[in-house]
């Protein structure tokens, strides 16, 4: 999949580093041969205005969530969200954005955050989650209550997870059916249910969702 990344230096309020591919989303101002990058607030100028308020609310809740954790746990999680890039609605592009804390100051304040951009996990903006890697707990943002709550549903069955993992390893439907001892039609049925359950359009998006969320398998 097409993945690019950049690092935010919160202490100095600027982009510290960005891969060349980020210019696809952010424009030529983000990357430079001399390593000269714009300030962090530049990102607000490339997001559709009507999306900014919702993104600001979510980012504020992410901020509150991480600072509610003991300093030692603040580097044990990441935040992922689908949002649009591009000031024109007609030309905007939906991407997935994942932020992982790289470093804290001595007092536990966020210093460096690694941001990865890739294909979206859904077909519309939103789909915001916080994943704690030390506890395997997932929190989803609920617009109605304006807060993150622990996700206890939307877990794939054991069979569906096996189908998705084999697809992620490059197996086609015939190969998956042979390996799991089921029919091709059953494989197609599982994939259709997975797409509907996760709200994704294809296998690549479902695999990306699984890698992002790391849901516990429903037994």
N, C-alpha and C positions, 0 to 999 in steps of 0.2 A: 504494500500500500504506500501511497505518497505521504510521507511524514516529514515535517520540518519542525525546527525548534528555535527558541530564543530564550535568553536569560534576562530577567528583570532585576536590577539593582535597586531595591527599595530604599536603601540608605541614601543614595544619591538621586533617586527618582528618575532613573534613566534605563534604557535598554543597554545592557552590557555587551551582549553578543547575539548574533542571529545568523542562521544558516542562509545561504544564498537563495534557497527556494522560498524563503519567507517573502521575497519581493513579489511573488505571485499573488499573495494576499494583501500585503501591506504597501507595495509600491517600492520604488528604488530608494526612497529616503531611509528605509529601514536598514538596508545593507550597504556597506561601503568597503572598498578595498583597503582603506586606511583604518577601518574599524571605528568610524565615527557614526554613532547612532543617535537618534532623537530622544527627547525626554519621554517619560512613561505616559504622559497625558496625550501624546501623539495618537495613541491607540483609540482615544475617544473620537477622533476626527474621521476614522475609517469605518465606523459602525453606524448603520442607519439611525437617524435621530429618534424615530419612534420606538426603537429597541433599547435605547440607552437607559431609560428609566428602569425598565425591568432588569437589565443587566446590573445596574447600580444597586438595586435592592438585593439581588442575589449575591453580588460580591460583598455587600455589607454583611449579609448573614453568614457568608463563608468566613469573613474576617472575625466576626463575633464567635463563631464556632471554634476556630483554631485557637483563639486567645482564651477560650474557656477551658482548654486542655492544659495539663501541666506542661511546662517547657520541654520536658524530655519526650513527650508524645507529639509535639508539633511537627516533627520531621517524619512521622510514621503514618502519613496519610496524603491523599491527593484529591483535587477537585476537578470534575469534568463537566463540561456543558457544551451544548450545541448552540451556536449563534451565527448571525450573518455578518459578513464583511462586505463593505461597499456602501457608499453614501446614497447611491441610486437603487431603489427597490428593484428595478428591472434588471440591473447588472450585478446585484448582490450575489454572493456565494455563501452557501451554508457550510460551516466547518465544525469540527469538534475541537475543543480547546481543553487541554488538560494541564493543570498546574501542580507541581510538586515542590515542596520546600527543600532547598538544598542546604541552607545555612541560616543560623540565627545569631544575633548578637549575644554577648555575655549575659544580658538581662532577659533574653528570650524573645526579643523582637525579630520579626521576619527581616532577613537581610537579602538573601538571594533565592529566587524562585525560577525553576525550569518550566517553561511553557512549551507544550508540544501541540502542533496543529496537524490534523489528519481528516479523513473523511468523517462525516457526521454519523452519529449512532441512530438518528431518527430522520424524518423528512420535514421537520419543522423546528424552529428555535425553541429552546428550553432544555428539557431532559437533563436537568442539573443534579449531580450526585457528589457526595463526599464519601470516599472509601478509606477506612482505617486499615492499613496493611498489617498492623500488629494484632488486631482482633478479628479481621475478616468481616467487619461490620460495615454495612452500606447504609447511608442516609440519603434520602431523596428530598428534593425541594418541593413543598406543597404550596402552590400559588394561593390557594384558598385561605391558608393559615399563615402564609408568609414566613415559613420556617422549615428547617430540615428535620425530617422524622426518620426513624429507623425503618428500612424496607424489610418487611417480613413476608411479602408475597412476590409474585412475578419470578419465582424460582423454577428453573427448568427441571423436567423429570430426568432421571438417570439415562433413559434411552435417548431422549432428545439431546442431552449433553454429549453423549457418545457420537451421535450423528454429526453434531456441530464440530466436535473435536476432529473427527476424521475428515470432514470437509475442510477444516483449517489446515490439515496436513496434505491437502491437494488431492484427496480421493474424490472421484466422481460418484454419481448415484449408484451405478452398477457395482463399483468396488466397495462402497459402503454397505450395500445390501448383502454382498457376498461375505464380508467380514463379520457382520452382525447376525447373519443367518436369517435375514428377513427379505421381503420382496422389494423391488424397486418402487412399487406403488406405495409401500409402507414408508419408505425413506422420503418420498415426495410428500406424504401426509405429515410426517414429523416436521419437515422443513416448513410446510405451509402453516402448521400450528405455531412453530417457533416465530415465524415472521409476524403472525397476527398477535402473538403474545407480547413480543418485544416492540412492536410498532416499527419494524424495519422493512426495507424493500427487497433485500437480497441477502445471499449467504455472506458476502464480504462485510456488510453492515452488522449482521448477526454475530459474526466472529469478533468484530471490533467491539461490539457491545459486551460480549463475554470477557474479552481481555480487559476492558475498562472496569466492569463491575465485579468480576470474579464472584458471582453469586454462589452460595452453597447449593449443592444439588439436592433436590427434593427426592426423598427415598420413598 
